[in-house]
């Protein structure tokens, strides 16, 4: 749920599936949406979606491509980054190390 709130707060545009947060909250329900995503991960049937490509202006007047992932993909990215950063903090602080066994 934490990752969902972070992605929701970002106020991004829908990806190629066209699904925005209102669709999830009003038509599917947050719990069901997250539950289905978790089931796909557990069953190893999850596959990232294509990225919606839009052109955004640059300062010099030209444009550059910009990819917009689906909300599902954004959630997993945020969740992975959150877990990775927490894990690296734990490892660097030494809390997960175990003392060597005495023989």
NORHUJO-V991394 format. One record per residue. N is the residue number from 1. RES is the residue in three letters. PHI is phi as a letter, one per 20 degrees, with the letter a starting at -180 (NA if undefined). PSI is psi in degrees with one decimal (* if undefined). Layout:
n = [N,N]
res = [RES,RES]
phi = [PHI,PHI]
psi = [PSI,PSI]
This chain:
n = [1,2,3,4,5,6,7,8,9,10,11,12,13,14,15,16,17,18,19,20,21,22,23,24,25,26,27,28,29,30,31,32,33,34,35,36,37,38,39,40,41,42,43,44,45,46,47,48,49,50,51,52,53,54,55,56,57,58,59,60,61,62,63,64,65,66,67,68,69,70,71,72,73,74,75,76,77,78,79,80,81,82,83,84,85,86,87,88,89,90,91,92,93,94,95,96,97,98,99,100,101,102,103]
res = [UNK,UNK,UNK,UNK,UNK,UNK,UNK,UNK,UNK,UNK,UNK,UNK,UNK,UNK,UNK,UNK,UNK,UNK,UNK,UNK,UNK,UNK,UNK,UNK,UNK,UNK,UNK,UNK,UNK,UNK,UNK,UNK,UNK,UNK,UNK,UNK,UNK,UNK,UNK,UNK,UNK,UNK,UNK,UNK,UNK,UNK,UNK,UNK,UNK,UNK,UNK,UNK,UNK,UNK,UNK,UNK,UNK,UNK,UNK,UNK,UNK,UNK,UNK,UNK,UNK,UNK,UNK,UNK,UNK,UNK,UNK,UNK,UNK,UNK,UNK,UNK,UNK,UNK,UNK,UNK,UNK,UNK,UNK,UNK,UNK,UNK,UNK,UNK,UNK,UNK,UNK,UNK,UNK,UNK,UNK,UNK,UNK,UNK,UNK,UNK,UNK,UNK,UNK]
phi = [NA,f,f,g,f,f,f,f,f,f,l,f,e,f,e,f,f,m,e,d,f,f,f,f,f,e,e,d,o,f,f,f,g,f,f,f,f,f,f,f,f,f,f,l,d,f,c,f,e,f,d,f,d,c,d,d,f,d,f,e,n,e,c,c,f,c,e,d,f,f,f,g,f,f,g,f,f,f,f,f,f,f,f,f,f,f,f,f,f,f,f,f,e,n,f,e,f,d,f,f,f,e,e]
psi = [-31.9,-47.0,-39.6,-45.2,-39.2,-46.3,-39.8,-41.1,-23.6,-20.5,45.5,173.8,157.7,152.5,-156.1,-24.6,-9.6,3.5,125.2,179.7,-32.7,-40.1,-46.4,-48.7,-35.1,-35.7,-38.1,-47.7,137.3,-46.6,-44.2,-42.2,-49.3,-35.7,-43.2,-38.3,-43.9,-40.7,-41.9,-38.4,-44.5,-40.2,-5.0,36.8,1.5,133.0,132.7,147.8,165.2,159.1,134.7,125.9,126.3,157.5,130.1,147.5,146.6,167.5,-30.7,5.5,-14.2,178.1,157.3,151.7,147.1,129.0,134.4,110.5,165.5,163.9,-39.9,-47.6,-38.0,-42.4,-46.3,-36.4,-46.9,-42.6,-43.8,-45.7,-38.4,-46.0,-40.8,-45.8,-36.2,-41.2,-41.0,-33.0,-41.8,-46.0,-41.7,-24.5,-11.4,4.1,-23.4,-1.7,148.3,149.8,146.7,146.6,139.3,138.2,*]
